[in-house]
Amino acid sequence: MMPSRLILSLAMAAQLLGGCYESRGGSSDAAHDDPVVPDQPDSRDQDVVPEDRPDVTPPDIPPDPVPDPVQDPTVDDGPQCRPQEAYEDPDIDCDGCNPCDDTPYMWTGSRCEFLPICCMCAGADCDHRFMTIGDCESAYRECPTEPTPAPLYPEARLLWQAPGGFAGTGPMLLVDGLGFARAWSQDRGIYSIDSTEWGRTDYEAAENLGTRAANELFELLTTIDYSDLPHPPEGWGECYPTLELRPCGSCETIHLDYSQARDLLPEFWTVYDWMDQMLCRTAPFGSLPRTYCEFYD
């Protein structure tokens, strides 16, 4: 009986010792098995939380500058072809001013034109006007130009002269239908517009006004009623102004002999005004028809 109890006691003691060994990390078969990993939740079933990263948005980069287009001077509205800015100063009273102008030609945006300024010039281009029409046209040769009008009176001729005094000399003005004007301050004059002297080249001053100006002048002259001209003179002097006008090659010549400029008024107001502006630089001092024989007033 005794040995059986002893064996049972030893067996129980051995079992207890084995359990303690495993609990302290001792070697056993279970200790070498793969560890059991608990089930992980499926990430697809959860909201993704973005990581907290610093702002790395690139700074705004300005676009590459667009180069200015190259201005074609032949474009009508380009700055090189725009009308020149020059005009009479509105704050100046031009009554009695000398209308002559050293640089009377200007670019109007479509052509060069004779536009003398009487008194004081205002505008950005006062110092950029031109002495001759050729200078103006050369400066704007790349710009589109309004076609030159055809001459309406291509064979027209105007002779205006006022010989007088002991020497029988005085001012003379010749203008043709193409706009070529010639002037003398003291000359014996020519017999008529049909004289061979019409082509004289010994003038004191000349200006090529162009067909546009010629059309304007002869339009003014041909619309005048000459039936009552000249009017009776208010005085008399040793001065003999004469006007001869032939609007065309086959037209009858209009001939007027008078004493003073006022003898042709009021019919000739527009002609006098036109000549004061357009011919003041061409005609030598005192050689414009408005001033003919005025020293006898």
Secondary structure in CASP SS format (residue, H / E / C, confidence):
PFRMAT SS
TARGET T0000
AUTHOR 0000-0000-0000
METHOD secondary structure of the structure
MODEL  1
M C 1.00
M H 1.00
P H 1.00
S H 1.00
R H 1.00
L H 1.00
I H 1.00
L H 1.00
S H 1.00
L H 1.00
A H 1.00
M H 1.00
A H 1.00
A H 1.00
Q H 1.00
L H 1.00
L H 1.00
G H 1.00
G H 1.00
C H 1.00
Y H 1.00
E H 1.00
S H 1.00
R C 1.00
G C 1.00
G C 1.00
S C 1.00
S C 1.00
D C 1.00
A H 1.00
A H 1.00
H H 1.00
D C 1.00
D C 1.00
P C 1.00
V C 1.00
V C 1.00
P C 1.00
D C 1.00
Q C 1.00
P C 1.00
D C 1.00
S H 1.00
R H 1.00
D H 1.00
Q C 1.00
D C 1.00
V C 1.00
V C 1.00
P C 1.00
E C 1.00
D C 1.00
R C 1.00
P C 1.00
D C 1.00
V C 1.00
T C 1.00
P C 1.00
P C 1.00
D C 1.00
I C 1.00
P C 1.00
P C 1.00
D C 1.00
P C 1.00
V C 1.00
P C 1.00
D C 1.00
P C 1.00
V C 1.00
Q C 1.00
D C 1.00
P C 1.00
T C 1.00
V C 1.00
D C 1.00
D C 1.00
G C 1.00
P H 1.00
Q H 1.00
C H 1.00
R C 1.00
P C 1.00
Q C 1.00
E C 1.00
A C 1.00
Y E 1.00
E E 1.00
D C 1.00
P C 1.00
D C 1.00
I C 1.00
D C 1.00
C C 1.00
D C 1.00
G C 1.00
C C 1.00
N C 1.00
P C 1.00
C C 1.00
D C 1.00
D C 1.00
T C 1.00
P C 1.00
Y E 1.00
M E 1.00
W E 1.00
T C 1.00
G C 1.00
S C 1.00
R C 1.00
C E 1.00
E E 1.00
F E 1.00
L C 1.00
P C 1.00
I C 1.00
C C 1.00
C C 1.00
M C 1.00
C E 1.00
A E 1.00
G C 1.00
A C 1.00
D C 1.00
C H 1.00
D H 1.00
H H 1.00
R C 1.00
F E 1.00
M C 1.00
T C 1.00
I H 1.00
G H 1.00
D H 1.00
C H 1.00
E H 1.00
S H 1.00
A H 1.00
Y C 1.00
R C 1.00
E C 1.00
C C 1.00
P C 1.00
T C 1.00
E C 1.00
P C 1.00
T C 1.00
P C 1.00
A C 1.00
P C 1.00
L C 1.00
Y C 1.00
P C 1.00
E C 1.00
A C 1.00
R E 1.00
L E 1.00
L E 1.00
W E 1.00
Q E 1.00
A C 1.00
P C 1.00
G E 1.00
G C 1.00
F C 1.00
A C 1.00
G C 1.00
T E 1.00
G E 1.00
P E 1.00
M E 1.00
L E 1.00
L E 1.00
V E 1.00
D E 1.00
G C 1.00
L C 1.00
G C 1.00
F E 1.00
A E 1.00
R E 1.00
A E 1.00
W E 1.00
S E 1.00
Q E 1.00
D E 1.00
R C 1.00
G C 1.00
I C 1.00
Y C 1.00
S C 1.00
I C 1.00
D C 1.00
S C 1.00
T H 1.00
E H 1.00
W H 1.00
G H 1.00
R C 1.00
T C 1.00
D C 1.00
Y C 1.00
E C 1.00
A E 1.00
A E 1.00
E E 1.00
N E 1.00
L C 1.00
G H 1.00
T H 1.00
R H 1.00
A H 1.00
A H 1.00
N H 1.00
E H 1.00
L H 1.00
F H 1.00
E H 1.00
L H 1.00
L H 1.00
T H 1.00
T C 1.00
I C 1.00
D C 1.00
Y C 1.00
S C 1.00
D C 1.00
L C 1.00
P C 1.00
H C 1.00
P C 1.00
P C 1.00
E C 1.00
G C 1.00
W C 1.00
G C 1.00
E C 1.00
C E 1.00
Y C 1.00
P C 1.00
T E 1.00
L E 1.00
E E 1.00
L E 1.00
R E 1.00
P C 1.00
C C 1.00
G C 1.00
S C 1.00
C C 1.00
E C 1.00
T C 1.00
I E 1.00
H E 1.00
L E 1.00
D E 1.00
Y C 1.00
S C 1.00
Q C 1.00
A H 1.00
R H 1.00
D H 1.00
L H 1.00
L C 1.00
P C 1.00
E C 1.00
F C 1.00
W H 1.00
T H 1.00
V H 1.00
Y H 1.00
D H 1.00
W H 1.00
M H 1.00
D H 1.00
Q H 1.00
M H 1.00
L C 1.00
C C 1.00
R C 1.00
T C 1.00
A C 1.00
P C 1.00
F C 1.00
G C 1.00
S C 1.00
L C 1.00
P H 1.00
R H 1.00
T H 1.00
Y C 1.00
C C 1.00
E H 1.00
F H 1.00
Y H 1.00
D C 1.00
END
